[in-house]
Amino acid sequence: MAIVVLRRFAVLWGLVDHPDQRKQHHGDVPLVGGLAIFIGMAAGAACYGQFQGFEITLLGTAAVLVLLGALDDRFDLSVRDRLLIQTIVILTVIASSGVYIHTLGRIFGHEVTLGWLGVPVTVVAVIGLVNAFNMMDGIDGLAGSLALVSIAAIILFADPSPLHGVIALLVVLAAASLPYLVANQGFMGGKIFLGDAGSMLIGYLLAWALISMSQIPDTQLSPVNVLWCVALPVFDTFAVMYRRMRQGRSPFKPDRGHIHHILLGLGLTSRTALALLILLATGLALIGAFLSSTAHSAGTNLTTFCLTLGVYVITVTHVWLRQEARRHGEGDPRAVVDAGVVAPEVAAREVGLPVSEDELMFREDDHAEIYYSLRRSSRR
């Protein structure tokens, strides 16, 4: 019901996504998926009627972020403004509930406690996951489907019986997300998108659920296991930000270099790419579950996670560079340098271009972004 009503008001409110060079969908699409999910959650929470103080605080502060996301969808807020409001909301939860990351668990035989440093670490962790899901919202159904995988992984690790507290809240989130996923595929009239309101809601609730459950004494969902529950969004965020910073660009400036864009660049359809990424996210969660169930130490678990992350970042960066080379220069990796896509030293390191320091030349364009070009005289 919420989807039908909100779709009618989307144009009036200006909550419509228009296609451009980066967004290659067809026609104008309402950005009301997140609002619909939150309304569904609020109705579900009211019917459930057993949420306590922490869960109610999460729902109340989530409403603020949903509003922030809707305003961002409408007015394209600055990164600074979004980060400021997100930080205030997170600190409000910490102050009112006392929940934050105070320990990273027992790693290599030592309990790693954070003390007061846990507060800024918590802020970074929540904002990081919020933006990770925002970055993954690039093809139909991806962010919502990955949220369902994460919720299933949390239940698998935590083994709750009966469902209560934040687990019950996540189940309500999953139930509210299902109608959106159906509408997102165009099966309920016109298609709708999640929007920043939806990606903020999903990332925010998942982050706090993982934090609160991992900080309980003798929990089954250890801080290291938390990483496996959201491994794919975390991996892709690291890969994208690593590449952007190596290009001399802002890590927050959007582009078409995410894993779903790379799969589409390989010729896959969006639904095939979606299926593969769901399988990948599920596989990563199962790796974590296997390591946890076979009595491997948290240190071994963390080391495996970091090694897997490294393999992912290297592989995705290499494939992306090759795709950009083909797009700009018919397979010549130097073309990504000549087109200003990457710095020469990055191309040299990632795809083996013979670039020396005296070949580098820098220039600054009208938008004050640094681009790089390669002096060709030595090879002509």
Secondary structure, 3 states (H helix, E strand, C coil): CHHHHHHHHHHHHCCEECCCCCCCCCCCEECCHHHHHHHHHHHHHHHHCCCCHHHHHHHHHHHHHHHHHHHHHHHCCCHHHHHHHHHHHHHHHHHHHCCCCCEEEEECCEEEECHHHHHHHHHHHHHHHHHHHHHHCCCCCHHHHHHHHHHHHHHHHHCCCCCCHHHHHHHHHHHHHHHHHHHHCCCCCCCCCCHHHHHHHHHHHHHHHHHHHHCCCCCCCCHHHHHHHCHHHHHHHHHHHHHHHHCCCCCCCCCCCCHHHHHHHCCCCHHHHHHHHHHHHHHHHHHHHHHHHCCCCHHHHHHHHHHHHHHHHHHHHHHHHHHHHHHHHCCCCCHHHHCCCCCHHHHHHHHCCCCCHHHEEEEECCCCCEEEEECCHHHC
